[in-house]
Amino acid sequence: MLLNLFNFLPADSAMLNPTDYVGISFFAIMMAMIAASVFFFLETQRAEGKWKTSLIVAGLVTMVAAWHYSYMRDMWAGSYDAETGVGSSPVVFRYIDWLITVPLQMIEFYLILAAITKVSSGIFWRLMLGTLVMLLGGYIGESGLGNNTVFFAIGMAGWLFILYEIFAGEASKVCAASAPAGVQKAYGVLRIIVSLGWAIYPIGYWMQDAAQLNLIYNIADVVNKIAFGAIIWSIATAKHDA
Ligand SMILES: *C/C=C(C)/C=C/C=C(C)/C=C/C1=C(C)CCCC1(C)C
């Protein structure tokens, strides 16, 4: 019964070829995501009040990703061709993962602000809207359902909308006006992740080679899920006056 909990590790998994560095990265990052989830969940014991919620959400992000990485690794390794060094790109799994984890990360911005002051729900809905436009645009372009360049541009518009909200919009104003210094600093680092860390994805999008594309997306996920969560952890477990 208990063993069934681990069913997400596919029993008929394809083995890893030692030359398949992309498959190896899927596996290693899956493990790192599991470790990060356990850590974030357990550390909620040290966090106070509303900050516990932020830390739980950080753990959910890495947990959902770990599960997807298991399937993505399987799909890649199962189709890996040692001659060409390429497997098939798990585009659908990738985007389902993003569709769940990116909104959760946008909720983090909202939760951090809500932990220190009263905030309008408009911040939340604008961040969600930007996320949906960014990911739907990317999916339609990347899966070949629509024009590559046109839908990339639509996806970029969604991302710029998010950046505007957190750098110049209501979210940034609320933070500047009400957040204690420690929270402002962490908010600033999260903003850098959403601009510089996220910039890796639209670069990966244009890689012609499936191995390069997946390796770039995988490395980006380490920064944007685990490091992002670690920053949430550092604010959530710090002492606050608010
Ligand atoms: C945990 C996963 C994360 C944080 C994924 C983030 C994904 C992006 C920032 C994707 C961005 C894209 C654009 C800005 C333009 C269209 C192509 C995308 C979807 C790769």
Ligand as a Chemical Component Dictionary entry (heavy atoms), coordinates in Angstrom:
data_LIG
# 
_chem_comp.id                   LIG 
_chem_comp.type                 NON-POLYMER 
_chem_comp.pdbx_formal_charge   0 
_chem_comp.three_letter_code    LIG 
# 
loop_
_chem_comp_atom.comp_id 
_chem_comp_atom.atom_id 
_chem_comp_atom.alt_atom_id 
_chem_comp_atom.type_symbol 
_chem_comp_atom.charge 
_chem_comp_atom.model_Cartn_x 
_chem_comp_atom.model_Cartn_y 
_chem_comp_atom.model_Cartn_z 
_chem_comp_atom.pdbx_ordinal 
LIG C1  C1  C 0 9.061 26.584 -13.370 1  
LIG C2  C2  C 0 8.921 27.027 -14.697 2  
LIG C3  C3  C 0 9.046 28.322 -15.101 3  
LIG C4  C4  C 0 9.395 29.417 -14.149 4  
LIG C5  C5  C 0 8.831 28.568 -16.491 5  
LIG C6  C6  C 0 8.893 29.765 -17.065 6  
LIG C7  C7  C 0 8.681 29.891 -18.461 7  
LIG C8  C8  C 0 8.851 31.045 -19.182 8  
LIG C9  C9  C 0 9.281 32.311 -18.535 9  
LIG C10 C10 C 0 8.587 31.011 -20.610 10 
LIG C11 C11 C 0 8.707 32.073 -21.422 11 
LIG C12 C12 C 0 8.413 32.150 -22.860 12 
LIG C13 C13 C 0 8.328 33.424 -23.402 13 
LIG C14 C14 C 0 8.657 34.639 -22.603 14 
LIG C15 C15 C 0 7.926 33.669 -24.821 15 
LIG C16 C16 C 0 7.265 32.476 -25.454 16 
LIG C17 C17 C 0 8.032 31.255 -25.200 17 
LIG C18 C18 C 0 8.157 30.911 -23.715 18 
LIG C19 C19 C 0 6.852 30.235 -23.278 19 
LIG C20 C20 C 0 9.314 29.919 -23.609 20 
# 
loop_
_chem_comp_bond.comp_id 
_chem_comp_bond.atom_id_1 
_chem_comp_bond.atom_id_2 
_chem_comp_bond.value_order 
_chem_comp_bond.pdbx_ordinal 
LIG C1  C2  SING 1  
LIG C2  C3  DOUB 2  
LIG C3  C4  SING 3  
LIG C3  C5  SING 4  
LIG C5  C6  DOUB 5  
LIG C6  C7  SING 6  
LIG C7  C8  DOUB 7  
LIG C8  C9  SING 8  
LIG C8  C10 SING 9  
LIG C10 C11 DOUB 10 
LIG C11 C12 SING 11 
LIG C12 C13 DOUB 12 
LIG C12 C18 SING 13 
LIG C13 C14 SING 14 
LIG C13 C15 SING 15 
LIG C15 C16 SING 16 
LIG C16 C17 SING 17 
LIG C17 C18 SING 18 
LIG C18 C19 SING 19 
LIG C18 C20 SING 20 
# 
